[in-house]
Amino acid sequence: MFAQLHNFFNEETDTDPSFLRITRTILIVIMAGNAIILFLVSSNLGSESHYLPATFILLLSALIFEAIAFYYVNRGKPGMAKLIVPLALIITITFSASTY
Protein backbone atom coordinates (compact mmCIF):
# COMPACT_ATOMS: atom_id res chain seq x y z
CA MET A 1 0.00 0.00 0.00
CA PHE A 2 2.81 2.38 0.86
CA ALA A 3 4.47 1.65 -2.48
CA GLN A 4 1.26 2.55 -4.32
CA LEU A 5 0.99 5.81 -2.42
CA HIS A 6 4.66 6.54 -3.07
CA ASN A 7 4.21 5.91 -6.80
CA PHE A 8 1.13 8.13 -6.85
CA PHE A 9 3.06 11.17 -5.59
CA ASN A 10 6.31 10.50 -7.49
CA GLU A 11 6.84 12.31 -10.75
CA GLU A 12 9.63 12.34 -13.28
CA THR A 13 10.41 15.99 -12.55
CA ASP A 14 11.18 15.32 -8.87
CA THR A 15 14.88 14.96 -9.63
CA ASP A 16 15.05 17.95 -11.97
CA PRO A 17 17.50 20.54 -10.52
CA SER A 18 15.26 23.49 -11.39
CA PHE A 19 12.30 21.87 -9.61
CA LEU A 20 14.43 21.20 -6.54
CA ARG A 21 15.72 24.78 -6.60
CA ILE A 22 12.22 26.31 -6.75
CA THR A 23 11.02 23.91 -4.03
CA ARG A 24 13.97 24.93 -1.86
CA THR A 25 13.19 28.63 -2.44
CA ILE A 26 9.53 28.14 -1.55
CA LEU A 27 10.49 26.32 1.64
CA ILE A 28 12.89 29.11 2.64
CA VAL A 29 10.15 31.72 2.20
CA ILE A 30 7.64 29.59 4.11
CA MET A 31 10.10 28.95 6.96
CA ALA A 32 10.95 32.66 7.23
CA GLY A 33 7.26 33.60 7.31
CA ASN A 34 6.48 30.90 9.83
CA ALA A 35 9.37 32.01 12.05
CA ILE A 36 8.13 35.62 11.98
CA ILE A 37 4.57 34.57 12.82
CA LEU A 38 5.90 32.30 15.55
CA PHE A 39 7.77 35.25 17.06
CA LEU A 40 4.68 37.46 16.88
CA VAL A 41 2.49 34.81 18.49
CA SER A 42 4.96 34.08 21.28
CA SER A 43 5.65 37.71 22.17
CA ASN A 44 3.10 39.96 23.77
CA LEU A 45 2.97 42.75 21.23
CA GLY A 46 0.14 45.17 21.84
CA SER A 47 -2.30 45.38 24.69
CA GLU A 48 -4.87 42.94 23.29
CA SER A 49 -2.55 40.15 22.22
CA HIS A 50 -3.56 36.61 23.06
CA TYR A 51 -0.96 33.97 23.77
CA LEU A 52 -2.32 30.55 22.91
CA PRO A 53 0.00 27.65 23.71
CA ALA A 54 -1.73 25.38 21.20
CA THR A 55 -1.11 27.86 18.38
CA PHE A 56 2.52 28.15 19.42
CA ILE A 57 2.92 24.37 19.44
CA LEU A 58 1.28 24.01 16.01
CA LEU A 59 3.45 26.74 14.49
CA LEU A 60 6.57 25.24 16.03
CA SER A 61 5.71 21.76 14.76
CA ALA A 62 5.03 23.16 11.27
CA LEU A 63 8.43 24.89 11.38
CA ILE A 64 10.09 21.61 12.36
CA PHE A 65 8.33 19.78 9.50
CA GLU A 66 9.47 22.51 7.10
CA ALA A 67 13.08 22.20 8.30
CA ILE A 68 13.01 18.42 7.85
CA ALA A 69 11.47 18.84 4.38
CA PHE A 70 14.19 21.37 3.54
CA TYR A 71 16.81 18.79 4.52
CA TYR A 72 15.19 16.18 2.29
CA VAL A 73 14.88 18.61 -0.64
CA ASN A 74 18.59 19.31 -0.35
CA ARG A 75 19.11 15.54 -0.57
CA GLY A 76 16.99 15.42 -3.76
CA LYS A 77 13.81 13.95 -2.22
CA PRO A 78 10.99 16.53 -2.40
CA GLY A 79 8.20 14.15 -1.33
CA MET A 80 7.80 15.60 2.15
CA ALA A 81 7.72 19.15 0.78
CA LYS A 82 4.98 18.13 -1.65
CA LEU A 83 2.72 16.34 0.82
CA ILE A 84 3.45 16.85 4.52
CA VAL A 85 4.31 20.56 4.58
CA PRO A 86 1.12 21.74 2.80
CA LEU A 87 -0.96 19.52 5.07
CA ALA A 88 0.76 20.90 8.19
CA LEU A 89 0.24 24.47 6.99
CA ILE A 90 -3.45 23.87 6.26
CA ILE A 91 -3.98 22.42 9.74
CA THR A 92 -2.05 25.26 11.40
CA ILE A 93 -3.85 28.02 9.50
CA THR A 94 -7.26 26.45 10.10
CA PHE A 95 -6.66 26.09 13.82
CA SER A 96 -5.23 29.60 14.15
CA ALA A 97 -8.17 31.10 12.28
CA SER A 98 -10.71 29.22 14.35
CA THR A 99 -9.25 30.32 17.71
CA TYR A 100 -9.22 34.07 17.09
DSSP file with accessible surface (Angstrom, degrees, kcal/mol):
  #  RESIDUE AA STRUCTURE BP1 BP2  ACC     N-H-->O    O-->H-N    N-H-->O    O-->H-N    TCO  KAPPA ALPHA  PHI   PSI    X-CA   Y-CA   Z-CA
    1    1 A M     >        0   0  187      0, 0.0     4,-2.0     0, 0.0     5,-0.2   0.000 360.0 360.0 360.0 -42.3    0.0    0.0    0.0
    2    2 A F  H  >  +     0   0  161      1,-0.2     4,-2.6     2,-0.2     5,-0.2   0.880 360.0  54.1 -64.4 -35.2    2.8    2.4    0.9
    3    3 A A  H  > S+     0   0   62      2,-0.2     4,-2.5     1,-0.2    -1,-0.2   0.893 107.6  50.2 -66.1 -37.3    4.5    1.6   -2.5
    4    4 A Q  H  > S+     0   0  146      2,-0.2     4,-1.7     1,-0.2    -1,-0.2   0.913 112.4  46.7 -66.0 -42.2    1.3    2.5   -4.3
    5    5 A L  H  X S+     0   0   84     -4,-2.0     4,-1.5     2,-0.2    -2,-0.2   0.906 112.0  51.3 -65.4 -40.1    1.0    5.8   -2.4
    6    6 A H  H  X S+     0   0   93     -4,-2.6     4,-1.1     1,-0.2    -2,-0.2   0.916 110.8  48.0 -63.4 -42.8    4.7    6.5   -3.1
    7    7 A N  H  < S+     0   0  111     -4,-2.5    -1,-0.2     1,-0.2    -2,-0.2   0.818 106.4  58.9 -67.8 -30.6    4.2    5.9   -6.8
    8    8 A F  H  < S+     0   0  160     -4,-1.7    -1,-0.2     1,-0.2    -2,-0.2   0.884 112.9  37.1 -66.1 -38.2    1.1    8.1   -6.9
    9    9 A F  H  < S+     0   0   72     -4,-1.5     2,-0.3    -3,-0.2    -1,-0.2   0.552  97.3  97.0 -93.5  -9.2    3.1   11.2   -5.6
   10   10 A N     <  +     0   0   70     -4,-1.1     2,-0.3    -5,-0.2     3,-0.0  -0.647  50.6 179.8 -81.2 138.5    6.3   10.5   -7.5
   11   11 A E    >   -     0   0  122     -2,-0.3     3,-1.2     1,-0.1     4,-0.2  -0.897  40.2-114.6-130.8 164.9    6.8   12.3  -10.8
   12   12 A E  G >  S+     0   0  187     -2,-0.3     3,-0.7     1,-0.2     4,-0.1   0.789 112.9  59.9 -70.1 -26.1    9.6   12.3  -13.3
   13   13 A T  G >  S+     0   0   66      1,-0.2     3,-1.2     2,-0.1    -1,-0.2   0.472  76.5  93.9 -83.2   0.2   10.4   16.0  -12.5
   14   14 A D  G <  S+     0   0    7     -3,-1.2    -1,-0.2     1,-0.3    -2,-0.1   0.780  89.7  43.4 -63.6 -26.9   11.2   15.3   -8.9
   15   15 A T  G <  S+     0   0  109     -3,-0.7    -1,-0.3    -4,-0.2    -2,-0.1   0.424  84.3 118.7 -99.1   2.8   14.9   15.0   -9.6
   16   16 A D    <>  -     0   0   70     -3,-1.2     4,-2.3     1,-0.1     5,-0.2  -0.501  64.2-138.4 -69.5 129.1   15.0   18.0  -12.0
   17   17 A P  H  > S+     0   0   82      0, 0.0     4,-2.3     0, 0.0     5,-0.1   0.863 101.9  52.8 -60.7 -33.9   17.5   20.5  -10.5
   18   18 A S  H  > S+     0   0   55      2,-0.2     4,-2.3     1,-0.2     5,-0.2   0.897 109.4  49.1 -70.9 -35.1   15.3   23.5  -11.4
   19   19 A F  H  > S+     0   0   53     -6,-0.2     4,-2.4    -3,-0.2    -1,-0.2   0.920 112.4  48.0 -66.5 -42.9   12.3   21.9   -9.6
   20   20 A L  H  X S+     0   0   18     -4,-2.3     4,-2.5     2,-0.2    -2,-0.2   0.890 111.1  51.8 -64.8 -36.5   14.4   21.2   -6.5
   21   21 A R  H  X S+     0   0  142     -4,-2.3     4,-2.4    -5,-0.2    -2,-0.2   0.934 111.8  44.7 -66.6 -43.9   15.7   24.8   -6.6
   22   22 A I  H  X S+     0   0   91     -4,-2.3     4,-2.5     2,-0.2    -2,-0.2   0.898 113.5  51.3 -69.9 -34.7   12.2   26.3   -6.8
   23   23 A T  H  X S+     0   0   18     -4,-2.4     4,-2.4     2,-0.2    -2,-0.2   0.920 110.3  49.4 -65.5 -40.9   11.0   23.9   -4.0
   24   24 A R  H  X S+     0   0   77     -4,-2.5     4,-2.2     2,-0.2    -2,-0.2   0.923 111.2  49.4 -63.0 -42.4   14.0   24.9   -1.9
   25   25 A T  H  X S+     0   0   72     -4,-2.4     4,-2.2     2,-0.2    -2,-0.2   0.919 110.4  50.0 -64.7 -43.3   13.2   28.6   -2.4
   26   26 A I  H  X S+     0   0   91     -4,-2.5     4,-2.6     1,-0.2    -1,-0.2   0.919 110.5  50.3 -61.7 -42.1    9.5   28.1   -1.6
   27   27 A L  H  X S+     0   0    4     -4,-2.4     4,-2.8     1,-0.2    -1,-0.2   0.888 108.3  52.6 -64.9 -37.3   10.5   26.3    1.6
   28   28 A I  H  X S+     0   0   86     -4,-2.2     4,-2.4     2,-0.2    -1,-0.2   0.935 111.6  46.0 -63.3 -44.2   12.9   29.1    2.6
   29   29 A V  H  X S+     0   0   98     -4,-2.2     4,-2.5     2,-0.2     5,-0.2   0.927 114.2  48.1 -64.6 -42.8   10.1   31.7    2.2
   30   30 A I  H  X S+     0   0   49     -4,-2.6     4,-2.7     1,-0.2    -2,-0.2   0.919 112.1  48.9 -65.0 -41.9    7.6   29.6    4.1
   31   31 A M  H  X S+     0   0   40     -4,-2.8     4,-2.4     2,-0.2    -1,-0.2   0.901 111.7  49.1 -66.5 -38.5   10.1   28.9    7.0
   32   32 A A  H  X S+     0   0   52     -4,-2.4     4,-2.2    -5,-0.2    -2,-0.2   0.936 113.8  46.0 -65.3 -44.8   10.9   32.7    7.2
   33   33 A G  H  X S+     0   0   30     -4,-2.5     4,-2.5     1,-0.2    -2,-0.2   0.911 113.3  49.3 -63.6 -41.2    7.3   33.6    7.3
   34   34 A N  H  X S+     0   0   10     -4,-2.7     4,-2.6    -5,-0.2    -1,-0.2   0.894 109.8  51.5 -65.9 -38.9    6.5   30.9    9.8
   35   35 A A  H  X S+     0   0   44     -4,-2.4     4,-2.2     2,-0.2    -1,-0.2   0.907 110.8  48.6 -65.4 -38.9    9.4   32.0   12.1
   36   36 A I  H  X S+     0   0  105     -4,-2.2     4,-2.4     2,-0.2    -2,-0.2   0.934 113.5  46.0 -65.8 -45.4    8.1   35.6   12.0
   37   37 A I  H  X S+     0   0   89     -4,-2.5     4,-2.5     1,-0.2     5,-0.2   0.900 110.7  54.1 -65.0 -37.3    4.6   34.6   12.8
   38   38 A L  H  X S+     0   0   19     -4,-2.6     4,-2.3     1,-0.2    -1,-0.2   0.913 109.2  48.2 -62.6 -40.7    5.9   32.3   15.6
   39   39 A F  H  X S+     0   0  128     -4,-2.2     4,-1.9     1,-0.2    -2,-0.2   0.919 112.2  48.8 -64.6 -42.7    7.8   35.2   17.1
   40   40 A L  H  < S+     0   0   91     -4,-2.4     5,-0.5     1,-0.2    -2,-0.2   0.875 113.2  47.1 -67.0 -36.5    4.7   37.5   16.9
   41   41 A V  H  < S+     0   0   22     -4,-2.5    -1,-0.2     1,-0.2    -2,-0.2   0.898 114.2  46.7 -70.8 -38.7    2.5   34.8   18.5
   42   42 A S  H  < S+     0   0   49     -4,-2.3     2,-0.3    -5,-0.2    -2,-0.2   0.766 104.8  68.7 -78.9 -24.3    5.0   34.1   21.3
   43   43 A S  S  < S-     0   0   27     -4,-1.9     2,-1.3    -5,-0.2     0, 0.0  -0.639  85.3-122.6 -93.9 154.3    5.7   37.7   22.2
   44   44 A N        +     0   0  119     -2,-0.3     2,-0.6     5,-0.1    -3,-0.1  -0.637  41.7 169.8 -94.7  78.0    3.1   40.0   23.8
   45   45 A L        +     0   0   99     -2,-1.3     3,-0.1    -5,-0.5    -2,-0.0  -0.801  52.5   6.2 -92.2 124.2    3.0   42.8   21.2
   46   46 A G  S >  S-     0   0   62     -2,-0.6     3,-0.7     1,-0.1     0, 0.0  -0.052  89.4 -86.8  89.6 164.2    0.1   45.2   21.8
   47   47 A S  T 3  S+     0   0  120      1,-0.2    -1,-0.1    -2,-0.0    -2,-0.0   0.750 122.0  46.6 -82.8 -23.4   -2.3   45.4   24.7
   48   48 A E  T 3  S+     0   0  159     -3,-0.1    -1,-0.2     2,-0.1     2,-0.2   0.001  78.6 135.5-108.8  28.5   -4.9   42.9   23.3
   49   49 A S    <   -     0   0   46     -3,-0.7     2,-0.5    -5,-0.0    -3,-0.1  -0.515  42.4-148.5 -78.5 146.1   -2.5   40.2   22.2
   50   50 A H        -     0   0  119     -2,-0.2     2,-0.7     2,-0.0    -2,-0.1  -0.963   0.6-152.9-117.1 124.0   -3.6   36.6   23.1
   51   51 A Y        -     0   0  111     -2,-0.5    -9,-0.1    -9,-0.1     3,-0.1  -0.864  15.3-176.6 -97.8 114.4   -1.0   34.0   23.8
   52   52 A L     >  -     0   0   52     -2,-0.7     4,-2.1   -11,-0.2     3,-0.2  -0.951  17.5-157.7-112.4 115.1   -2.3   30.6   22.9
   53   53 A P  H  > S+     0   0   72      0, 0.0     4,-2.6     0, 0.0     5,-0.2   0.858  93.4  56.3 -59.9 -34.8    0.0   27.7   23.7
   54   54 A A  H  > S+     0   0   47      2,-0.2     4,-2.5     1,-0.2     5,-0.2   0.908 107.3  48.3 -65.9 -39.1   -1.7   25.4   21.2
   55   55 A T  H  > S+     0   0    1     -3,-0.2     4,-2.6     2,-0.2     5,-0.2   0.914 111.5  50.6 -65.4 -41.7   -1.1   27.9   18.4
   56   56 A F  H  X S+     0   0   54     -4,-2.1     4,-2.5     2,-0.2    -2,-0.2   0.926 111.2  48.1 -60.9 -44.2    2.5   28.2   19.4
   57   57 A I  H  X S+     0   0  108     -4,-2.6     4,-2.7     2,-0.2    -2,-0.2   0.916 112.3  48.8 -65.5 -41.7    2.9   24.4   19.4
   58   58 A L  H  X S+     0   0   41     -4,-2.5     4,-2.4     2,-0.2    -1,-0.2   0.919 113.0  46.9 -64.8 -43.2    1.3   24.0   16.0
   59   59 A L  H  X S+     0   0   11     -4,-2.6     4,-2.2     2,-0.2    -2,-0.2   0.904 113.3  49.2 -65.3 -40.1    3.5   26.7   14.5
   60   60 A L  H  X S+     0   0   68     -4,-2.5     4,-2.2    -5,-0.2    -2,-0.2   0.920 111.4  48.4 -66.0 -41.1    6.6   25.2   16.0
   61   61 A S  H  X S+     0   0   43     -4,-2.7     4,-2.5     2,-0.2    -2,-0.2   0.895 110.7  51.4 -67.3 -36.5    5.7   21.8   14.8
   62   62 A A  H  X S+     0   0    1     -4,-2.4     4,-2.4     2,-0.2    -1,-0.2   0.912 109.4  50.9 -64.4 -39.1    5.0   23.2   11.3
   63   63 A L  H  X S+     0   0   41     -4,-2.2     4,-2.2     2,-0.2    -2,-0.2   0.897 109.9  49.7 -65.1 -37.8    8.4   24.9   11.4
   64   64 A I  H  X S+     0   0   92     -4,-2.2     4,-2.4     2,-0.2    -2,-0.2   0.928 110.6  49.5 -66.9 -43.5   10.1   21.6   12.4
   65   65 A F  H  X S+     0   0   83     -4,-2.5     4,-2.6     1,-0.2    -2,-0.2   0.901 110.9  50.8 -60.2 -40.3    8.3   19.8    9.5
   66   66 A E  H  X S+     0   0    2     -4,-2.4     4,-2.4     2,-0.2    -1,-0.2   0.895 109.4  50.1 -65.4 -39.5    9.5   22.5    7.1
   67   67 A A  H  X S+     0   0   49     -4,-2.2     4,-2.0     2,-0.2    -2,-0.2   0.914 112.0  47.4 -66.2 -39.7   13.1   22.2    8.3
   68   68 A I  H  X S+     0   0   67     -4,-2.4     4,-2.3     2,-0.2    -2,-0.2   0.916 112.3  49.8 -66.1 -41.6   13.0   18.4    7.8
   69   69 A A  H  X S+     0   0    1     -4,-2.6     4,-2.5     1,-0.2    12,-0.3   0.888 108.0  54.1 -63.6 -37.3   11.5   18.8    4.4
   70   70 A F  H  X S+     0   0   49     -4,-2.4     4,-2.2     2,-0.2    -1,-0.2   0.910 107.5  51.0 -62.5 -40.8   14.2   21.4    3.5
   71   71 A Y  H  X S+     0   0  119     -4,-2.0     4,-1.1     1,-0.2    -2,-0.2   0.929 112.0  46.5 -60.7 -46.1   16.8   18.8    4.5
   72   72 A Y  H  <>S+     0   0   97     -4,-2.3     5,-2.9     1,-0.2     4,-0.2   0.860 109.3  53.9 -67.5 -35.2   15.2   16.2    2.3
   73   73 A V  H ><5S+     0   0    1     -4,-2.5     3,-1.5     1,-0.2    -1,-0.2   0.904 106.0  53.4 -65.3 -39.1   14.9   18.6   -0.6
   74   74 A N  H 3<5S+     0   0   82     -4,-2.2    -1,-0.2     1,-0.3    -2,-0.2   0.796 107.4  52.2 -64.0 -26.0   18.6   19.3   -0.3
   75   75 A R  T 3<5S-     0   0  160     -4,-1.1    -1,-0.3    -5,-0.2    -2,-0.2   0.441 125.7-104.2 -85.9  -4.2   19.1   15.5   -0.6
   76   76 A G  T < 5S+     0   0   26     -3,-1.5    -3,-0.2    -4,-0.2    -2,-0.1   0.664  88.9 114.0  91.5  18.4   17.0   15.4   -3.8
   77   77 A K    > < +     0   0  136     -5,-2.9     3,-0.5    -8,-0.1     4,-0.3  -0.814  31.7 170.4-123.2  90.8   13.8   13.9   -2.2
   78   78 A P  T 3>  +     0   0    5      0, 0.0     4,-1.5     0, 0.0     5,-0.2   0.335  46.4 106.7 -86.0  12.2   11.0   16.5   -2.4
   79   79 A G  H 3> S+     0   0   37      1,-0.2     4,-1.4     2,-0.2     5,-0.4   0.890  79.6  47.5 -59.3 -43.2    8.2   14.1   -1.3
   80   80 A M  H <>>S+     0   0   36     -3,-0.5     5,-1.9     1,-0.2     4,-0.8   0.888 110.6  52.3 -67.6 -35.7    7.8   15.6    2.1
   81   81 A A  H  45S+     0   0   14     -4,-0.3    -1,-0.2   -12,-0.3    -2,-0.2   0.781 111.7  48.1 -70.1 -24.6    7.7   19.1    0.8
   82   82 A K  H  <5S+     0   0   57     -4,-1.5    -1,-0.2    -3,-0.1    -2,-0.2   0.759 130.0  13.0 -86.0 -24.6    5.0   18.1   -1.6
   83   83 A L  H  X5S+     0   0   68     -4,-1.4     4,-1.4    -5,-0.2    -3,-0.2   0.798 125.7  40.0-119.5 -54.4    2.7   16.3    0.8
   84   84 A I  H  X5S+     0   0   63     -4,-0.8     4,-2.8    -5,-0.4     5,-0.2   0.915 111.2  53.0 -74.7 -43.8    3.4   16.8    4.5
   85   85 A V  H  ><S+     0   0    4     -5,-1.9     4,-2.5     2,-0.2     5,-0.2   0.940 110.2  46.4 -63.7 -46.9    4.3   20.6    4.6
   86   86 A P  H  > S+     0   0   54      0, 0.0     4,-2.4     0, 0.0    -1,-0.2   0.923 113.9  50.0 -61.1 -38.2    1.1   21.7    2.8
   87   87 A L  H  X S+     0   0   97     -4,-1.4     4,-2.3     2,-0.2    -2,-0.2   0.924 111.1  48.4 -64.4 -43.1   -1.0   19.5    5.1
   88   88 A A  H  X S+     0   0   15     -4,-2.8     4,-2.4     1,-0.2    -1,-0.2   0.900 112.2  49.5 -63.9 -38.9    0.8   20.9    8.2
   89   89 A L  H  X S+     0   0   40     -4,-2.5     4,-2.8    -5,-0.2     5,-0.3   0.897 109.6  50.9 -68.2 -39.4    0.2   24.5    7.0
   90   90 A I  H  X S+     0   0  105     -4,-2.4     4,-2.4    -5,-0.2     5,-0.2   0.934 112.7  46.3 -63.0 -43.5   -3.5   23.9    6.3
   91   91 A I  H  X S+     0   0   90     -4,-2.3     4,-2.5     2,-0.2     5,-0.2   0.931 114.6  47.6 -64.4 -43.9   -4.0   22.4    9.7
   92   92 A T  H  X S+     0   0    6     -4,-2.4     4,-2.6     2,-0.2     5,-0.2   0.932 114.1  45.6 -64.5 -45.7   -2.0   25.3   11.4
   93   93 A I  H  X S+     0   0  112     -4,-2.8     4,-2.5     2,-0.2     5,-0.2   0.916 113.3  50.1 -66.2 -40.9   -3.9   28.0    9.5
   94   94 A T  H  X S+     0   0   88     -4,-2.4     4,-1.9    -5,-0.3    -2,-0.2   0.935 113.6  44.9 -63.9 -44.5   -7.3   26.4   10.1
   95   95 A F  H  X S+     0   0   70     -4,-2.5     4,-1.2    -5,-0.2    -2,-0.2   0.922 113.8  49.6 -65.1 -43.8   -6.7   26.1   13.8
   96   96 A S  H  X S+     0   0   25     -4,-2.6     4,-0.8     1,-0.2     3,-0.3   0.897 112.3  48.1 -64.0 -38.3   -5.2   29.6   14.1
   97   97 A A  H  < S+     0   0   73     -4,-2.5     3,-0.3     1,-0.2    -1,-0.2   0.847 110.5  51.5 -71.0 -32.3   -8.2   31.1   12.3
   98   98 A S  H  < S+     0   0   88     -4,-1.9    -1,-0.2    -5,-0.2    -2,-0.2   0.696 107.4  52.7 -79.3 -17.7  -10.7   29.2   14.3
   99   99 A T  H  <        0   0   53     -4,-1.2    -1,-0.2    -3,-0.3    -2,-0.2   0.629 360.0 360.0 -93.3 -14.3   -9.2   30.3   17.7
  100  100 A Y     <        0   0  142     -4,-0.8    -4,-0.0    -3,-0.3     0, 0.0  -0.673 360.0 360.0-100.4 360.0   -9.2   34.1   17.1
